[in-house]
Amino acid sequence: MTAKVVKGPVAPGAVAGAGAMAVLRDLLVLAKARVVSLLVFTGAVGAVLAPGFSQHLLGAAAGLLGIALAGGAGGVINQLIEPSLDQHMRRTRRRPLAVGRISRRHAVLFAAVLFVASVLVLLFATNLWTLAFTLIGTLGYGVIYTVYLKPNTPWNIVWGGIGGALPPIIGWTAAGGAPDALLPWSLVMLVSVWTPAHFWPLAICCREDYAKACIPMLPVTHGVDRTRREIVNYAIATLIVSLIPVIANQNLLYAVAAAGLGLYYLGMTLKLRRMPVGDDMDRYARRVFQVSISYLFALFTLLVIGHYMGPSDVVRSAAAMVRASGHRLLG
């Protein structure tokens, strides 16, 4: 069975619409929308956990918009600085700047618009703490990490990840929280130690591309075995740090979840460490990378759920689950 070919002129509106969608997709890739969505999510958790969240809804929304705009600007700056490196890597060689679908001049203009819009939103709708933390995060990733850390040290992701870890405190202060509170900073620390354990499995998969691009990622400079040991070390650190919010939040549901999920992820990294180097290991490393994202999402989601449920609600829910499981087993 063959498809029918429709002959005749194509409507100009359809062509224009398709072109507009293609440009929009390129702009989202240029702004690293997937990465930004994670930043906004962790920022939203910080905002929702702030004591005055319900009285600062407008400020919280403005803070999240500022995170999205500034994060997008940082993503564009990152690609503006290293288009030649992106061309050498299979994972990045189809990016708009790398193939020339968007010119450098237009990319610079896009980054400037995003950055200025972020500053204006945060300046007029939040507070100076929120603005300061956002600027530190944007400059830390877009400039310090991209220009100085990434091309010069295999520990680039350890230090560079700090900039991407700030959204919880940004969301917290945007929602009226005190800038020196333990809970949001414990989340910043959690994202900071999670980042190397999250990124290095992907770096293992892409080690040949990084070597061709002369980027000193840890698997290139220290080898796969050393990288796998460090992934385990940071998975252990993530498990430990993930329990710190329990001190600040007294959250039973989150405590159980953090321990269980942390041990599960640690088990995956231990399996990765034991595997012989080869294609199977590379495929499993990519799976570890993907699971690490779900791990962080689950941690932050359960922290919010446990925060608003309260200890008694958690106990009742757990008891109901046990009773339901028992009925299924007996019936």
Stockholm file with secondary structure:
# STOCKHOLM 1.0

chainA/1-331         MTAKVVKGPVAPGAVAGAGAMAVLRDLLVLAKARVVSLLVFTGAVGAVLAPGFSQHLLGAAAGLLGIALAGGAGGVINQLIEPSLDQHMRRTRRRPLAVGRISRRHAVLFAAVLFVASVLVLLFATNLWTLAFTLIGTLGYGVIYTVYLKPNTPWNIVWGGIGGALPPIIGWTAAGGAPDALLPWSLVMLVSVWTPAHFWPLAICCREDYAKACIPMLPVTHGVDRTRREIVNYAIATLIVSLIPVIANQNLLYAVAAAGLGLYYLGMTLKLRRMPVGDDMDRYARRVFQVSISYLFALFTLLVIGHYMGPSDVVRSAAAMVRASGHRLLG
#=GR chainA/1-331 SS CCCCCCCSCCCHHHHHHHHHHHHHHHHHHHTTHHHHHHHHHHHHHHHHHSTTGGGCHHHHHHHHHHHHHHHHHHHHHHHHHCHHHHTTCTTTTTSHHHHTSSCHHHHHHHHHHHHHHHHHHHHHHSCHHHHHHHHHHHHIIIIIIIIIITTTCTTHHHHHHHHHTCHHHHHHHHTTCCTTCHHHHHHHHHHHHHHHHHHHHHHHHTHHHHHHTTCCCHHHHTHHHHHHHHHHHHHHHHHHHTTHHHHHHCCHHHHHHHHHHHHHHHHHHHHHHHSCSSHHHHHHHHHHHHHHHHHHHHHHHHHHHHHHHCHHHHHHHHHHHHHHHHHHHHC
#=GC SS_cons         CCCCCCCSCCCHHHHHHHHHHHHHHHHHHHTTHHHHHHHHHHHHHHHHHSTTGGGCHHHHHHHHHHHHHHHHHHHHHHHHHCHHHHTTCTTTTTSHHHHTSSCHHHHHHHHHHHHHHHHHHHHHHSCHHHHHHHHHHHHIIIIIIIIIITTTCTTHHHHHHHHHTCHHHHHHHHTTCCTTCHHHHHHHHHHHHHHHHHHHHHHHHTHHHHHHTTCCCHHHHTHHHHHHHHHHHHHHHHHHHTTHHHHHHCCHHHHHHHHHHHHHHHHHHHHHHHSCSSHHHHHHHHHHHHHHHHHHHHHHHHHHHHHHHCHHHHHHHHHHHHHHHHHHHHC
//
